Amino acid sequence: MRYITRRVGLFVVTLWAALTVNFIIPRVMPGNEATAVLATFRNVNPAALHALQIEFGVNVHQNLVVTYLQYLANCFTGQFGLTAQRVPVLTEIAGKLPWTLALVGVTTIIAFAIGTLVGVLSAWRRGGRLDGILPPMLFIVATFPVFFVGLLLLFVFAVTLNWLPLSSNYSIGATPSLSLSFVGDVLTHAVLPGLSLVIVTAGLWIYSMRNNMITTLAEDYVKMGRAKGLPSWRIMTDYAARNAILPNLTGFAMQLGYVLGGSILVEYTFSYPGLGYLFYTSTTDHDLPLMQALFLVYTLAVLVCVLLADFLTAGLDPRTRDA
Amino acid sequence: MRRLKPITLMVVAGVLAAACGSASTPSGGNTGNTGKVGGKLLIDNESGSTWTCQFNPFNPSVNITSIGFVYEPLEFINILQTNPDGTPKVTPWLATGSSWSNGFTTLTMTIRSGVKWSDGSPFSANDVVYTFDALKADSALDLNALWAADSGPLTNVALQGTDQVVFTFNAPAQSYFYYVADQTPIIPQHVWGSFDQSKLDTQADANPVGTGPYLMSNCSQDNIKYLRNTNYWQSKPGHPVPQVAEVDYPAFLSNTSANLYLAQGQAQWGAQYIPNIQSYYINKNPSTRHYWFPPTLNVSLFPNLTNPLLGNLAVRQAIAMAIDRSQVSQRGESGYEPAANQTGIVLPTYKAWYDKSLDTLTYSPSKAEQTLQSAGFTKGSDGVYANAQGQKLSFTIKSISGYTDWDASLQVITQELKAVGIEVTVQDETSTPYTNDTQGGNFQLAYGEMPVAGPGPYYELRPMLFSGSIGSTNYERYNSKATDALFNQYSGATPAQQLQIIHQISGVMAQDLPVIPVTEGVDWYQYDTTAFGGWPTQSDPYAQPPVWATPDNGLVLTRLYPVS
């Protein structure tokens, strides 16, 4: 119990720190929403600056403490106000969230599955041909920046071979529906961004899975299984992999932050209209309300996942509960 | 919409090869119009973000999707075309005419009768008065500072009789005519009057009611569909206006996807920067695909005049003489953006205002060095000139990251300046800090342009040189009482006097070199005549051609017609 309360306490403190940083950073960035509109959009008379300052409340000097407390209250009640384009922030986020969630969710699961499987197999036949090629290769690829892999894929499959679309989440002019053709269209558009995320993240799973597996394979109960004459695939899956996968499961949650960060770059590279792309445009447009809400969404996602991972560890490993 | 001069995925788009092709013979004139209605026009303009489906014409981040399509101005002022006397070409629109009185302080506009809003209500002069009153009630709407500017603000707007609106200014205000007549979209009182008048700026306006040629029919994040307004006021029996049945405006997040769409022939009206346009776009169908890049604004080097070295005229002269503008145009801008001249008049667009006798500065590296030497600068062992105190002519140039054509131009400029012993380093910033730094004077040299063009060089030179604009668009911090006086006279002057004033300001540009124009920024514009005719062309420049140029887009939409 003490473990749980300590974790929750840490969660609250981290969240508060993140919220405060989120409050401060945009305020020390150069410029404000009004100058950002002038800098970003064409055909705006510089004389509009005054009008824009009134619109965004830029020169309204409010007490910083009051603003801060208001901000904290708004964060908890979910009142994020309007974006620079005068759309409710929540509407904007709700419109993009499914795309990112689907892209990141599916690719993380695929990367996890591939990484774990390759990790298990290569540890099982340690020193074998598979072990010699795949893990090192994928691990090297995992160190590439995700946008680099994305650009490479774009160049080969979209530009040179022209097999897959360059950008966006579905064809221009297509009407969203549940029809087979539309779903197919969405999937073709997701292949390249998804693939770049899978390529870059799969390697990390292989590494930890392979190492865990090797340690587990040396355990006595594995020898025991062999001695009993069990088929080797059963020893591999039921005896070794089942135990070796535990650290990876908790790591799965931790990994989310990395993948979400990667999704910003991937979405930018592929002009994929999800949360990451929104994050990018909100930053360049200095769209304070949107930026803060998005930062909150990202922070919360990571923090909650880490908390869940802690709970999971507590459930799986009795030793942590006593600590 | 976004001003980003994209390279975004230049790697992908292929290596930029220098293509200096000239626009192919235009054939977008008014021939072959059979008067029939039909077709679906696709617009191709990188928006950088998805559509918000808000159509508030006073929200600068979304108004390019409503002005021209749905909302209309009182009169069209074509910034690309001038009358023989130098005044801009005006086309009456929701107003049938206008006249100045009381020494250019009273503007009377006669409002057209028989126009209907798209919901069937009649349009009247009351809507015009209401629109301007709304700008006063909620200053956040007053994007052209009509009610609160540094000179010649509006003091009253009133109805006269039933169909006239009288605008009263507190000083001669001719230069405000462009903002009143062309840049203010008229909104319906019976719709907008029921909203909270102090919060009109946050009004979403998801179902806009306007007088324009198109009705917004359906909007999603990725596309806006407009259908022709069957009751449009310009339609006459046998002469339907507009003639294009449907217009689609997809949201393109990247330049690459927008360019691809144009190249594949799926869109007809482009406002795109396309590297190597000849082979990427034109050559795929040279008989129907065309481009025209009219220059509207100077792209200049802004020396910070508060810097003691750059405040020295000799240094600015040396810089100006050391830069071979045609080289910059060819190598930096692939020839798409022409070379500028030191008088600050953008050619050929504003040729009526150009005085050739003032344009004497020529490229001469040797003269540049002589100028520095006679001003007491000596060349150090590192090849860089320094003054007697040992201050070296070594500067940073701020530019905007992502504007690759500017980066290429700056590379040429850097080499050319180095050849005459002036050392410069380019510093790229994203647009918001760049705007902040240039407006705040936190730079040594800056590469950039004024935000908007207008009907005549005055609309570029005043924000650039008027001392009241220090802190906003007078980046270089030029402060001259004599020049300010010239600008102040402009709004009360006759066309002939205005021409004189601009010549004198050109003289200031040529003598004082407060700003050093290098190339002329152009409007990117491509059009495909396979399905539609009636496009603005170099020989018939009836409107500013890119689709983001509001309200000119409305004029183009009423002129386009389907070809069989």
Interface residues (C-beta under 8 A of the other chain):
Chain A: M29 P30 G31 T35 A36 V37 L38 A39 T40 F41 R42 N43 V44 N45 P46 A47 A48 L49 H50 A51 L52 I54 E55 L82 T83 A84 Q85 R86 V87 E92 G95 L151 L154 F155 A158 V159 L166 S167 S168 Y170 I172 G173 P176 T269 S271 P273 Y277 L278 T281 T284 D285 H286
Chain B: M1 R2 R3 L9 V11 V12 A13 G14 G48 S49 T50 T52 Q54 N56 N59 P60 S61 V62 I64 S139 A140 L141 D142 L143 N144 A145 A148 A149 Y179 Q183 D201 T202 A204 S220 Q221 D222 N223 D248 P250 F252 L253 S254 T256 S257 L260 Y261 Q266 T430 S431 T432 P433 Y434 T435 N436 D437 Q439 M450 P451 V452 P463 S469 S472 T473 W548 A549 T550
